[in-house]
Amino acid sequence: MDYGAAMVSQTPQMIANSHVVYAAAVLAGTADLRGYPHRHLAVLSQIHAGSAITLTEVLIAVEILQQWGWELVNVASLPNGKVTSQICAVMRRRD
């Protein structure tokens, strides 16, 4: 699966099924989480070797989600054995 710009547009059903929203979709205002049925959510982005841009992108998405009632649980880099790796922030809906 490509986690790049092509995945910016996600339907609410896609997000609910995968438990994943892309940081780019949050930043673009195309992530609709109003009907999201789960308590936990992963915010995923892609980072290229030597670049902090997508880490910043994930953290900005986290800030936006905090305004919508989510709290940050953890942030991790998920290497995929290639030149790129993914940054993942795990969020939890506040009660």
Contacts in CASP RR format, 6 or more apart in sequence:
PFRMAT RR
TARGET T0000
AUTHOR 0000-0000-0000
METHOD contacts of the structure
MODEL  1
MDYGAAMVSQTPQMIANSHVVYAAAVLAGTADLRGYPHRHLAVLSQIHAG
SAITLTEVLIAVEILQQWGWELVNVASLPNGKVTSQICAVMRRRD
1 7 0 8 1.000
3 22 0 8 1.000
3 44 0 8 1.000
3 45 0 8 1.000
3 46 0 8 1.000
3 86 0 8 1.000
4 22 0 8 1.000
4 24 0 8 1.000
4 46 0 8 1.000
5 24 0 8 1.000
7 22 0 8 1.000
7 24 0 8 1.000
7 25 0 8 1.000
8 22 0 8 1.000
8 24 0 8 1.000
8 25 0 8 1.000
8 28 0 8 1.000
8 30 0 8 1.000
9 25 0 8 1.000
9 30 0 8 1.000
10 21 0 8 1.000
10 22 0 8 1.000
10 25 0 8 1.000
10 30 0 8 1.000
10 31 0 8 1.000
11 32 0 8 1.000
12 32 0 8 1.000
12 33 0 8 1.000
12 34 0 8 1.000
12 35 0 8 1.000
12 36 0 8 1.000
15 21 0 8 1.000
15 31 0 8 1.000
15 32 0 8 1.000
15 33 0 8 1.000
15 36 0 8 1.000
15 41 0 8 1.000
16 35 0 8 1.000
16 36 0 8 1.000
16 37 0 8 1.000
16 38 0 8 1.000
19 38 0 8 1.000
19 40 0 8 1.000
19 41 0 8 1.000
19 42 0 8 1.000
20 41 0 8 1.000
20 42 0 8 1.000
20 43 0 8 1.000
20 44 0 8 1.000
21 31 0 8 1.000
21 33 0 8 1.000
21 41 0 8 1.000
21 42 0 8 1.000
21 43 0 8 1.000
21 44 0 8 1.000
21 61 0 8 1.000
22 31 0 8 1.000
22 43 0 8 1.000
22 44 0 8 1.000
22 45 0 8 1.000
23 43 0 8 1.000
23 44 0 8 1.000
23 45 0 8 1.000
23 54 0 8 1.000
23 57 0 8 1.000
23 58 0 8 1.000
23 60 0 8 1.000
23 61 0 8 1.000
23 87 0 8 1.000
23 89 0 8 1.000
24 45 0 8 1.000
24 57 0 8 1.000
25 31 0 8 1.000
26 43 0 8 1.000
26 61 0 8 1.000
26 64 0 8 1.000
26 65 0 8 1.000
27 57 0 8 1.000
27 60 0 8 1.000
27 61 0 8 1.000
27 64 0 8 1.000
33 41 0 8 1.000
33 65 0 8 1.000
33 68 0 8 1.000
36 93 0 8 1.000
38 93 0 8 1.000
39 92 0 8 1.000
39 93 0 8 1.000
40 73 0 8 1.000
40 90 0 8 1.000
40 91 0 8 1.000
40 92 0 8 1.000
40 93 0 8 1.000
41 65 0 8 1.000
41 70 0 8 1.000
41 90 0 8 1.000
41 91 0 8 1.000
41 92 0 8 1.000
41 93 0 8 1.000
42 88 0 8 1.000
42 89 0 8 1.000
42 90 0 8 1.000
42 91 0 8 1.000
43 58 0 8 1.000
43 61 0 8 1.000
43 62 0 8 1.000
43 65 0 8 1.000
43 88 0 8 1.000
43 89 0 8 1.000
43 90 0 8 1.000
43 91 0 8 1.000
44 58 0 8 1.000
44 86 0 8 1.000
44 87 0 8 1.000
44 88 0 8 1.000
45 54 0 8 1.000
45 55 0 8 1.000
45 57 0 8 1.000
45 58 0 8 1.000
45 61 0 8 1.000
45 86 0 8 1.000
45 87 0 8 1.000
45 88 0 8 1.000
46 54 0 8 1.000
46 84 0 8 1.000
46 85 0 8 1.000
46 86 0 8 1.000
46 87 0 8 1.000
47 53 0 8 1.000
47 54 0 8 1.000
47 55 0 8 1.000
47 77 0 8 1.000
47 84 0 8 1.000
47 85 0 8 1.000
47 86 0 8 1.000
47 87 0 8 1.000
48 54 0 8 1.000
48 83 0 8 1.000
48 84 0 8 1.000
49 83 0 8 1.000
49 84 0 8 1.000
54 87 0 8 1.000
55 87 0 8 1.000
58 75 0 8 1.000
58 87 0 8 1.000
58 88 0 8 1.000
58 89 0 8 1.000
59 75 0 8 1.000
59 89 0 8 1.000
61 89 0 8 1.000
62 70 0 8 1.000
62 72 0 8 1.000
62 75 0 8 1.000
62 89 0 8 1.000
62 91 0 8 1.000
65 91 0 8 1.000
66 72 0 8 1.000
69 93 0 8 1.000
69 94 0 8 1.000
70 91 0 8 1.000
70 92 0 8 1.000
70 93 0 8 1.000
70 94 0 8 1.000
71 91 0 8 1.000
71 92 0 8 1.000
71 93 0 8 1.000
71 94 0 8 1.000
72 89 0 8 1.000
72 90 0 8 1.000
72 91 0 8 1.000
73 90 0 8 1.000
73 91 0 8 1.000
73 92 0 8 1.000
74 89 0 8 1.000
74 90 0 8 1.000
75 87 0 8 1.000
75 88 0 8 1.000
75 89 0 8 1.000
75 90 0 8 1.000
76 87 0 8 1.000
76 88 0 8 1.000
76 90 0 8 1.000
77 85 0 8 1.000
77 86 0 8 1.000
77 87 0 8 1.000
77 88 0 8 1.000
78 85 0 8 1.000
78 86 0 8 1.000
78 87 0 8 1.000
78 88 0 8 1.000
79 85 0 8 1.000
80 86 0 8 1.000
END
